[in-house]
Structures are given as structure tokens and as C-alpha cells.
């Protein structure tokens, strides 16, 4: 079993969201600490997670209404972010960090 297939504990009480559109949109920088982030959206979207993440059409596609966990890989210890890009329609992507 890999490290993402186990039950997770929220790293923070509140999550955050990002509006997806025709150009990559980034969340505010998030403090280091979470090892995974759960994302789900109101419309299909591409997503990247990391210190300097920028979503492209080559990023991970996520269908609307489908929560998935993505790893937050430790790099330099700098803040990380979620970057999203719409697939066919704009929407809102909701995010929450987990440990």
C-alpha cells in the first residue's frame, strides 16, 4: 500500500479554493507541512501541486465532483500552491491540505 492510500488527517481546519479558467490560476501560497492535498471542483480541470506549480493541458485531469488526493512533495521547505486550468468550462476548485 502506498502512502496516499491511507486515511488522512486534515492539516488545517479550513480549506481554500481557486477559480479555474482559460489561463492557469494559482492558489495563495500554503505553508509547508501537509503531505497531501485533496482537490475537487465544480467543472473538469487540470491540476498541478508544488512550490512553483503551473497547470497546463499536460497536468493531471480531474473530472468535476471527483475528490482526489495529490502528494505535496517536500522540496526546499518553501510554501507550495495548487495551480488549476479549466478543461472545457470555468469552475471553482476546492482544496484542503492533509497529513
C-alpha positions as CSV (number, residue, x, y, z in Angstrom):
1,X,0.0,0.0,0.0
2,X,1.4,3.4,-0.9
3,X,1.5,6.4,1.4
4,X,-1.5,8.0,-0.3
5,X,-3.9,5.1,0.1
6,X,-4.4,5.5,3.9
7,X,-6.9,7.6,5.8
8,X,-5.7,11.2,6.1
9,X,-6.0,13.8,8.9
10,X,-6.7,17.4,8.0
11,X,-3.6,19.6,8.4
12,X,-5.7,22.8,8.9
13,X,-9.3,23.5,9.9
14,X,-10.2,25.5,6.8
15,X,-9.5,24.7,3.1
16,X,-9.1,27.2,0.2
17,X,-10.4,27.5,-3.3
18,X,-9.2,28.6,-6.7
19,X,-11.3,29.7,-9.7
20,X,-10.4,27.7,-12.9
21,X,-10.5,29.5,-16.2
22,X,-8.8,29.6,-19.6
23,X,-5.4,30.5,-18.1
24,X,-3.7,28.8,-15.2
25,X,-4.8,30.2,-11.9
26,X,-2.8,29.7,-8.7
27,X,-3.9,29.5,-5.0
28,X,-2.3,31.6,-2.4
29,X,1.0,30.2,-1.1
30,X,0.4,27.5,1.5
31,X,2.7,26.9,4.5
32,X,4.9,23.7,4.4
33,X,3.6,20.8,6.4
34,X,0.8,19.0,4.6
35,X,1.9,15.8,2.8
36,X,-1.2,15.6,0.6
37,X,-3.9,17.9,-0.7
38,X,-7.4,16.9,-1.6
39,X,-8.9,18.7,-4.6
40,X,-12.3,18.6,-6.2
41,X,-14.2,21.0,-8.5
42,X,-17.4,22.1,-10.0
43,X,-16.1,21.6,-13.5
44,X,-13.4,19.4,-15.1
45,X,-9.9,20.8,-14.6
46,X,-6.2,20.2,-14.8
47,X,-4.1,20.5,-11.6
48,X,-0.5,20.8,-10.5
49,X,0.7,20.9,-6.9
50,X,4.1,22.2,-5.8
51,X,6.3,25.1,-4.9
52,X,6.2,26.7,-8.3
53,X,3.3,24.7,-9.8
54,X,1.7,25.9,-13.1
55,X,-1.1,23.9,-14.5
56,X,-1.1,23.0,-18.3
57,X,-3.0,20.7,-20.6
58,X,-0.3,18.1,-19.7
59,X,-1.2,18.3,-16.0
60,X,-3.4,15.8,-14.1
61,X,-7.0,15.9,-15.3
62,X,-9.7,15.8,-12.7
63,X,-13.4,15.2,-13.5
64,X,-16.0,17.5,-11.9
65,X,-17.2,16.4,-8.5
66,X,-14.4,13.9,-8.0
67,X,-12.2,14.4,-5.0
68,X,-8.7,13.1,-5.3
69,X,-5.6,13.3,-3.2
70,X,-2.3,14.6,-4.6
71,X,1.1,14.5,-2.9
72,X,2.7,17.7,-1.7
73,X,6.3,16.6,-2.2
74,X,8.9,18.1,0.1
75,X,11.3,20.2,-1.9
76,X,13.1,23.2,-0.3
77,X,10.6,23.7,2.5
78,X,9.2,26.8,0.8
79,X,5.5,27.5,0.6
80,X,3.6,25.4,-2.0
81,X,0.5,26.1,-4.1
82,X,-2.2,24.5,-6.2
83,X,-2.5,25.6,-9.8
84,X,-5.6,24.8,-11.9
85,X,-6.7,25.2,-15.5
86,X,-10.2,24.5,-16.9
87,X,-10.7,21.7,-19.4
88,X,-13.9,22.9,-21.1
89,X,-15.7,25.2,-18.7
90,X,-14.8,27.5,-15.8
91,X,-15.5,26.5,-12.3
92,X,-14.3,26.5,-8.7
93,X,-11.7,24.1,-7.3
94,X,-11.8,23.4,-3.6
95,X,-8.6,22.3,-1.8
96,X,-7.7,21.0,1.7
97,X,-4.3,20.0,3.0
98,X,-3.8,16.7,4.9
99,X,-1.0,15.0,6.8
